[in-house]
Structure formats: structure tokens, C-alpha cells
Amino acid sequence: MAPIRVKNTNWGPFKYGASTVDFMYEGSRVGQAAIPKGKANFKSTKKINVNVTLSSTNLPNTSNLESSLSSGFINLTSQGELRGKVTVMFMFKKKKISQMNCTMAISNSTKEVQSLSCK
């Protein structure tokens, strides 16, 4: 389960379409999460919990996965994009794109995110 937050700093609701978030290890995709279409109200944050299954089957043989597993932490990056419209003053609609780019360290023993940094 991964918590995703859509922060809307606009003065109108942000309606966005369905999208996906890719999780990568050393540039290779190891998982994907589906984000359903939705709406974040003005000046608020929409909280979404999505299921993510990570798999190492797509990793090249040159991967450092074995040494990462023995260190106790796996470093992953995630990237996603939401496309939608903001309605300002209930009259004007403006197209907006929200992009996410995060780096996280996941503990092997507890399977929890230990550090998270997003841009």
C-alpha cells in the first residue's frame, strides 16, 4: 500500500483523469500503481492509497540488487503525472499538469518507507 497525495494550491477544484505511477530501481521499472480519476478540492490535499507490487524480474543481470538487499535498504524512485483541469471562480477552466518525482529508501526488514524526498 502506497500513500499518494494530490496537493491543490489553486483557488478552484482540480479534476484529473486516471493515471499511473512507475516505481524504478536503477532506471528499470519494478512496479506500477494505478491512480483512479478524481478531484482535489480548492486549497486542499486529496489522499489516495494505492496498491503496489514490486518485482525484480525486469532487472538486468548487472543490477546491484543483491548488495542493496544485504545493506538493509532498497533505494527506489517514482515518477507520475496527473493531467486535468482547474475551474476558477466556477467559470474558467484551465488545463493543468501535476508531476511527481520522488526518491525513497525502503527498509527490507519492516517493509516501510524510511526516507522520502519529492520534487
C-alpha positions in Angstrom: 0.0 0.0 0.0 1.5 3.4 -1.0 0.0 6.7 0.1 -0.3 9.3 -2.8 -1.2 12.9 -2.1 -2.5 15.3 -4.7 -2.0 18.8 -3.3 -4.1 21.5 -5.0 -2.8 25.0 -4.3 -5.3 26.6 -6.8 -8.4 28.6 -5.9 -10.7 26.1 -7.8 -11.1 22.3 -7.8 -8.6 20.2 -9.8 -10.3 17.4 -11.7 -7.8 14.9 -13.1 -8.0 11.7 -15.2 -6.8 8.2 -14.4 -3.0 7.8 -14.5 -0.2 5.6 -13.3 2.9 5.9 -11.1 6.0 4.0 -12.1 8.5 2.7 -9.4 12.0 2.2 -10.6 15.2 0.6 -9.3 18.4 1.9 -11.0 16.3 3.0 -14.0 14.4 -0.2 -14.5 10.7 -0.4 -13.7 10.0 -2.7 -10.8 6.4 -1.7 -10.1 3.4 0.4 -11.2 0.4 1.8 -9.3 -2.9 2.9 -10.9 -4.4 6.2 -9.8 -8.1 6.5 -10.5 -9.6 9.7 -11.8 -10.7 12.1 -9.1 -11.0 15.6 -7.8 -8.9 17.6 -5.3 -10.9 20.5 -3.8 -9.5 24.0 -3.9 -6.7 24.7 -1.4 -6.7 21.1 -0.1 -4.9 17.8 -0.4 -6.5 14.6 -1.7 -5.3 11.4 -0.1 -5.2 8.3 -2.2 -4.0 4.8 -1.1 -2.9 2.6 -4.0 -1.6 -1.0 -4.1 1.9 -1.5 -5.5 3.5 -4.9 -6.2 7.3 -4.7 -6.7 9.0 -7.3 -8.8 12.7 -7.8 -9.7 12.0 -9.9 -12.9 12.7 -6.9 -15.2 16.0 -6.0 -13.7 19.2 -6.6 -15.8 21.8 -9.0 -14.5 24.2 -6.1 -13.8 21.8 -4.8 -11.1 23.1 -4.2 -7.6 20.0 -5.7 -6.0 21.8 -8.3 -4.0 24.1 -5.8 -2.3 21.1 -3.5 -1.7 19.2 -6.3 0.0 22.2 -7.1 2.2 22.6 -3.4 3.2 19.0 -3.4 4.6 17.6 -0.7 2.4 16.4 -0.5 -1.2 16.5 2.9 -2.9 13.7 3.4 -5.4 12.5 6.3 -7.5 8.9 7.0 -8.5 7.5 9.1 -11.3 4.0 10.0 -12.2 1.9 12.7 -13.9 -1.7 13.8 -13.5 -3.5 15.7 -16.3 -6.6 17.7 -15.6 -8.4 21.0 -15.4 -8.8 23.6 -12.7 -12.1 25.5 -12.6 -11.5 29.0 -11.4 -14.5 31.1 -10.0 -16.9 28.4 -11.4 -16.4 29.9 -14.9 -13.0 29.5 -16.3 -11.3 26.1 -17.0 -7.6 25.9 -17.3 -5.6 22.7 -18.2 -3.0 21.7 -15.6 -0.4 19.0 -15.3 0.9 17.8 -12.0 4.2 15.9 -12.0 5.7 13.8 -9.3 9.3 12.7 -9.0 10.3 11.1 -5.7 13.2 9.2 -4.2 12.7 6.8 -1.3 14.5 4.3 0.8 12.6 1.2 1.9 13.7 -1.0 4.8 13.9 -4.7 3.9 13.1 -5.9 7.4 10.0 -3.7 8.2 8.9 -3.1 4.5 8.3 0.5 5.3 9.5 3.8 3.8 12.4 5.1 5.9 13.0 8.3 3.9 11.1 10.1 1.2 12.1 13.2 -0.9 9.8 14.5 -3.6 10.1 17.3 -6.2 
